[in-house]
Amino acid sequence: MPRLDRPGFRRAVLLAGLLLALLPENVQAAEVTIDGTQLRVDGSPFRVRGAAGDGPLPELAALGATTVRNYGGDPGALLDAAQAAGLKVIVGLWVEHPRRGVDYADRAFVERQLAAFRVIVERYRTHPALLMWGIGNEVESELADTSAVWPALEEVAAMVKRLDPAHPTIAVLAETGTDKVARLKAAAPHIDVLGINTYGDAVYSVEARARDQGWTGPIVITELGALGQWQAATAPWGAPFELTSTQRAIQLRRYLAALEPNGPGAILFLWGDKQEVTPTWHSLRLPTGEWTEASESMAEAWGGRTPDGNHAPRIAALRFRDTESAPFASWPATGGAVVLEANDPDGDALQTRWYVMSESTDRGVAGDAERRPQIHEGAVVEGDSRGARIAGLPPGRYRIFVDLRDGRGAAASANLPFEIR
């Protein structure tokens, strides 16, 4: 779940508060309605375009985004910051997952959860940045029997609609499954919009698959990613191969083009950074805050602009020097080397950072938090813009990472898995 407690976000919230203080006192909640498969805001067609996460919202809006999504917690600061940036918010209500031990036959738990949601809805239902209420996220995931999930989602959605009939509800599924959409539609009539988290080439068919199960209303891709780790090929020891930031941007361009102008809305994952297999797998920004080429993909699709019209560095190739055709390496204790081919479209001088991390052994499911692996200081004994040499590591499984920064706020990243025998 994205974190909203970073210093940069807090500064953005303070700025948003100052800007909101200048707004007219009669700012009203937007009127959000459904017209067939489309959303309308104050009577005008509204395209959901944006990202989930806690990166800078003015920058997201400048890319042409209209929407930001969160997953739970008190959304007040996010709503205020979004209003100042000209964005709408899909406000998440974190419906707890049965796979994490909750029992929806336990009425005491159900009532506590409903009471917490009631406070949020009553407090923020008139906020002008509110677009929709997100009823859970992948609550059905990792379950052999999902029968308890659908009435649980309906109970939350029905309560929300009683408290706030002016804003749609959206339930978010982990892909369509063979019958997930049909079961949601049958059991939860108070869900207005279908949200689907989908990754990789599944995006091309996701709308048709949802319609085949009977969904007739609006659809939003509530998490869109270039490749899920569960979809990726792996090294012999199970380490999945990650796309470079350049490869990821190329894929996102294709997916966004397929969704424009009349397909489902699109929310990219993740506007910020998150450890999930690696710190960069789903991250549209580096942990140090720089944006990657994915921002260009969004700006091109949505008619926006990157900061100062800047372009991110490109990585043409990162490969092992001694086994150039292999996406992994198995080295003796003496180690080995990698070769980098990269450039910057604007001719900016690139700052190169190499580092080695242990291969992650803390693998969550359905987005659960993961511990960031150890960085091995000193493992990169030589490194520059053309490559690096690794030595001095004990036997084990690792990844070699490279980050490239252009000094103007943009960056590129790549990594390769290897083992020391």
Salt bridges, closest charged atoms under 4 A:
ASP35 OD2 - ARG40 NE 3.05
ASP54 OD2 - ARG6 NE 3.57
GLU59 OE2 - ARG285 NH1 2.74
ASP74 OD2 - ARG123 NH1 3.01
ASP80 OD1 - HIS127 NE2 2.74
GLU96 OE2 - ARG100 NE 2.56
GLU111 OE2 - ARG107 NH2 2.70
GLU140 OE2 - LYS180 NZ 2.84
GLU154 OE2 - HIS190 ND1 2.52
GLU155 OE2 - ARG107 NH2 2.80
ASP164 OD2 - HIS167 ND1 2.74
GLU175 OE1 - ARG209 NH1 2.59
ASP192 OD2 - LYS161 NZ 2.82
GLU207 OE2 - ARG211 NH2 3.62
GLU223 OE2 - ARG69 NH1 3.88
GLU242 OE2 - ARG248 NH2 3.15
GLU260 OE2 - ARG47 NH2 3.69
GLU260 OE1 - ARG49 NH2 2.68
ASP273 OD1 - ARG6 NH1 3.04
ASP273 OD2 - ARG372 NH2 3.30
GLU276 OE1 - LYS274 NZ 2.98
GLU276 OE2 - HIS282 NE2 3.97
GLU290 OE2 - ARG405 NE 3.10
GLU293 OE2 - ARG253 NH1 2.99
GLU293 OE2 - ARG314 NH2 3.44
GLU296 OE1 - ARG253 NH2 3.99
GLU296 OE2 - ARG314 NH1 2.74
GLU300 OE1 - ARG253 NE 2.71
GLU324 OE1 - ARG319 NE 3.45
GLU341 OE2 - ARG319 NH1 2.63
ASP346 OD1 - HIS311 ND1 3.00
ASP346 OD2 - ARG408 NH1 3.74
ASP348 OD2 - ARG408 NH1 3.03
GLU359 OE2 - ARG363 NH2 2.74
GLU359 OE1 - ARG399 NE 2.76
ASP362 OD2 - ARG371 NH1 3.71
ASP368 OD1 - ARG99 NH2 2.81
ASP368 OD1 - ARG100 NH1 3.04
GLU382 OE2 - ARG389 NH2 3.35
ASP384 OD2 - ARG386 NH2 3.60
ASP403 OD2 - ARG353 NH1 3.76
ASP403 OD2 - ARG405 NH2 3.84
GLU419 OE1 - ARG397 NE 3.02
